[in-house]
């Protein structure tokens, strides 16, 4: 979630988050995780102000897995493998 600088300092972020949290609670969500750079003091202050707390006992690691894309065979059969290519990049 982010608010354009031109609209910051108007409680828009707080109001947006409040509405989001209401929807999440209705859907039975039990935890919300805020992810920001460690030196983004403005974001950290914002999240603390709306009830988030640091959880230093957790570390979040991520790895994006990419499937190899098939190369079109010689002979121009791109239309035949196009569905496979589209599936691979989704």
C-alpha contacts under 8 A as a table, 3 or more apart, distances in Angstrom:
res1	aa1	res2	aa2	distance
1	X	13	X	7.91
2	X	13	X	7.20
3	X	7	X	6.42
3	X	8	X	6.15
3	X	12	X	7.44
3	X	13	X	6.27
4	X	7	X	5.50
4	X	8	X	6.43
5	X	8	X	5.12
7	X	10	X	6.48
7	X	12	X	7.31
8	X	11	X	7.20
8	X	12	X	6.93
8	X	13	X	7.58
9	X	12	X	7.53
10	X	13	X	7.94
11	X	14	X	5.15
11	X	15	X	6.14
12	X	15	X	5.09
12	X	16	X	6.02
13	X	16	X	5.07
13	X	17	X	6.04
14	X	17	X	5.19
14	X	18	X	6.08
14	X	50	X	7.28
15	X	18	X	5.07
15	X	19	X	6.31
16	X	19	X	5.32
16	X	20	X	6.21
17	X	20	X	4.91
17	X	21	X	5.99
18	X	21	X	5.13
18	X	22	X	6.24
19	X	22	X	5.12
19	X	23	X	6.40
20	X	23	X	5.19
20	X	24	X	6.19
21	X	24	X	4.94
21	X	25	X	6.06
22	X	25	X	5.22
22	X	26	X	6.30
23	X	26	X	5.11
23	X	27	X	6.32
24	X	27	X	5.04
24	X	28	X	6.33
24	X	29	X	5.23
25	X	28	X	5.04
25	X	29	X	5.46
25	X	30	X	7.25
26	X	29	X	7.60
29	X	32	X	7.76
34	X	47	X	7.48
34	X	52	X	7.93
36	X	40	X	6.72
36	X	43	X	7.02
36	X	44	X	7.46
37	X	40	X	5.34
38	X	41	X	7.59
40	X	43	X	5.56
40	X	44	X	6.26
41	X	44	X	4.98
41	X	45	X	5.94
42	X	45	X	5.19
42	X	46	X	6.15
43	X	46	X	4.98
43	X	47	X	6.17
44	X	47	X	5.25
44	X	48	X	6.12
45	X	48	X	5.13
45	X	49	X	6.04
46	X	49	X	5.11
46	X	50	X	6.53
47	X	50	X	5.29
47	X	51	X	6.50
47	X	52	X	5.31
47	X	53	X	7.78
48	X	51	X	5.22
48	X	52	X	4.69
48	X	53	X	5.86
49	X	52	X	7.24
55	X	58	X	5.89
56	X	59	X	7.17
67	X	88	X	6.07
67	X	89	X	7.61
68	X	88	X	7.10
69	X	85	X	6.11
69	X	88	X	5.91
69	X	89	X	7.33
70	X	84	X	7.61
70	X	85	X	6.33
72	X	76	X	7.27
72	X	77	X	6.67
72	X	78	X	5.52
72	X	81	X	6.93
73	X	76	X	6.75
73	X	77	X	6.35
73	X	78	X	7.39
74	X	77	X	7.19
77	X	80	X	5.40
77	X	81	X	6.93
78	X	81	X	5.44
78	X	82	X	5.78
79	X	82	X	5.13
79	X	83	X	7.92
80	X	83	X	7.42
81	X	84	X	5.29
81	X	85	X	6.36
82	X	85	X	5.02
82	X	86	X	6.12
83	X	86	X	5.13
83	X	87	X	6.16
84	X	87	X	5.10
84	X	88	X	6.18
85	X	88	X	5.09
85	X	89	X	6.50
86	X	89	X	5.42
86	X	90	X	6.39
87	X	90	X	5.36
